[in-house]
């Protein structure tokens, strides 16, 4: 939590230089270049090899200029965020994004993610679903004690009703909606963006969808697990995650033929799931 706070307030020092060494690596620069474009545009051409973008003194000065700081974390336990919620310097709000575990484990078992997603916390649905179930309970508890500062969203709702959910999210964050946001949603959720990549073995160049791209056919992606997972894996995940799925309104399939159904396997509206929506 101390490390996360240091990123929010722009306090880079010898204690967190490991993070800057990580993101400055050639394979990891996309974390700044693609996901922190305002920062990258301000610094990438000031010194050779974008060196300025990874200098602590520069980052400390620049961070203070931006009134809104947004951070995405993966598998951070929701209960741990209370330490940051208690910090008056941060004025933090927490968005908890959950997903159908069948979609989660379909994603983690494919492509480059499968190469490093080996440990139980990432690869075992029994462990993962218990953690997420506790996260949901923690989110409900924190909302009661810190009203208006926790927001829970299902990935599938965001994928199917992107603009409606995004507008609710912006209201939660006390931020305005602009016409440009509608255009962004249309261009980022209607198709998979292809990128030019070079195969490391054959050296051939081809276009393919990057696993880290933010452009997707969002509805198709959300329910792709019905065709990408075999029936055995689906039943294993459902059996391991029944408590979590019930709490979030995900419907277990009873028969393999249901994987061909066009109905979304979800009960509970977004408002029923998280009644604190505005």
N, C-alpha and C positions, 0 to 999 in steps of 0.2 A: 504494500500500500504506500509506503514511503517513496518507492520508485515511481509509482503512478502519479503521486502528487508532484514529484519533481518534474515530470513531463508536463503536467497541467500548468504549473506556475513558471516553467522555464528556468529551472535551476539545474543546469548541467555542470558537473564537477567531476573530480576523480572517482566519486562513488558510482557514477553511472556511465562512465566512458565505454564500458563494454557494449552498451546499447548502440552508441555511435559507431563503434568499430564494426558491429554487426550490420547496421544499415548502410555503411559505406562500402561494403563488399559488392563486387560486380553483380552477383546473383540477387542481392537484396536491395539494390538501389531503387527498385520500383516502389518500395515502401514509401520513399520520399517523392520520387519523380512522378509516380502515378497517383498516389493517395494523399499527397500533401502538395498539390500543385501551386498554391499561393506561395508557400515557402520556397519551393523549387525555382519558381520564376524570379524570385527576388535575389537568388544567390548563385545559380548554377554557372553563370558566365562571368563571375567576378574574379575567380582564380582558376588556374588550370586544373582539370580533372574534377571540377565541381567541389573543390576542397572546402570552400567557404561554407557550404551547406552542412558540413559536419564539424564545424568549429564551435566549441562550447560558448565562447564569448559572443559570437554572432547570434547563436540560437537564443541565448538568454536575453539579448537585446530585442530580437525580433518577436519572440513569443509575447512580450508585454504589449505589443502593438495591436494584437488581435483580441477583441472582446469575447469571441466565442471559440472555445477549444473543444474539439470532438475527438474522442478516442474509442477505438474498437478493440475489445479484448475477446479472446477465445478461451472458453472453459474456465473463466474466472468465477469463483463461487460468489453468488449474489450476497450471501451473508457477510462476506468480507468487505463489501462496499460501505457498510455502516460507518467504518472508521473515517471514510471520506465524506459521507453525508454529515457527520458531526463537525466537520472542519468548516468554520465560517468563512475562511479565506477562499474556498472553492465555489460555494453556491452551486453544488453539484446536483444534477438530475441524472437518473439511471434508467436506461431503456433496456429491458430484458427481452431478447429475441429468442423464441423457442421454435422448434421445428418437429414435424412428425419424425419419430426415430427411424422409421423405415427409410425416409429420405436422407436422414443424417448418415446412416450406416451404408446406404447405397453410394453416397458421395465419398465417404471415407475409404471405401473398398476399391475405388477406381482411380486410374490415372496416377499422377505423381504423388498424390496424398497417401495412397496405399503404401508407398515405399517407406514413409516415416511414421505412419499411424499404426504402431505396433503394440504399445503399452496398453494395459487394461483401461486406463482412464480415457483413452481415445478409441480403442478398438473393441472393447467388450461391452455389449449392450446392457448386460446386467449391472455393471459398474456405472456406465454412462447414464442410463435412465434413472438410476437411484440418485445420482448427483443432480440431474436436471429436476427430478421431482422435489428434492430438497431446495433447489433454487426457486421453484415456483412457490413453495411454502414460505420461503424467506422473503420473496417479493411481496406476498400478501401481508406478511407480518410487518415489513418495513413500510408499506403503504399506510397501514393503520397508525404507525408511530411517526411517520414523516409524510403526512398527506400531501398529495400533489407533486411528489418527487420521484415516484416509481411508475413506470409504464411498461406493461407486458404486451407483446405483440407475437402473434403466430406468423411464421414465415409464409404460410399458405394464404393467409388473409392479405398480407402485403403483396403477394404475387398475383392474386386474382382480382383484388380491389385496390390496386396500387394507389390511385389518386385519393380515394376516400380515406384510406388508412394513413397516407402521408399527411393529409390535411389535419387529421386528428393528432398525429405526432407533432406537427408544427404548433398546434394550439397548446399542447402539453408543454412545449419548449418556449412558449411565448414568443414565437417567431412568425413573421408575416408570410402569407402565400403570395407568390408572384407568377405571372404568366409563363415565365421562363421555366418554372418547375414542371408545368404541364408538358412542355416540349421535351424536357429532359426525360420525363417518365416515358413518353411515347417512343423516344429514340433508344432508350435503354432497356425496355421490357418487351419489345415486339419481335426481336430477332437476336440470334447469337452473333456476336461480332467476331469475325475471323481475323487472325493476326498472322503475319508472315514469320515462320520459325524455321530454324535449320536443324535437321536431325543430327545429333551428336555422333552417331555411328556412321550413317551413310553420307552425311554432309549435304544431302539433298534439301532444297528449300520447298516448303509447301505452306498452305494456309490451313490453320486449324483454330478451334476455339480454345483460348487460354483458360485454364482452371481458375485463374485469378482475375479474369475479366469481369467488369461490372455491367456488361451488356449481355442480356439474356432474353430468350423467349420465356418470360417469367412463369406463366401458367404451366407450360409444358415442362419446364425444369422442376417445378414444385412437385409434380406427380410422376416424374419419370421413373421413380423407383418401381412402379407397377410393372414395367417392362424390363428394367435393367436388373432387378433382383429375381432369382429363381424362387419358386414357391417354398422350398425348404428354408431359405434364409428369411423369407417374410414371416413364416410361422415361428421361427426361432426368435426373431426380434419381437414379434407380438407377444409371445409367451414371457419374454424377459421384461417387457416394458408395459404390461397391461395396466398397472397402477398409474403410471405416468400418462399413458394414452387416454385412460378414462378421465383423468383430471383435466386434460386439455381438450377433450371432445374429439379425439381421433378414433375412428371406427375400425375395429379389427375385421379383416376379411375372413369369411367362413369357408370359402371355397376358392380354388384356383381360378375358376371362371370369372370371379369378381374382379380380377386384375384387368379384364377387358372392359369393364363398365366405364361409362363416361361420367358417372356421378362422382362427386368429390366425397371421399370417405371422412367427412367431418360433421359433427353435431356441434351445437353451441354457436351462437353468433359471436362476433368479436366483443360486443357489448355484454353478452352473457358471461363470456370468459373473464373479462376484465371490466367490471361495472364502473370503473373510475374514468372511462372515456368521456370526453366532452363533445 
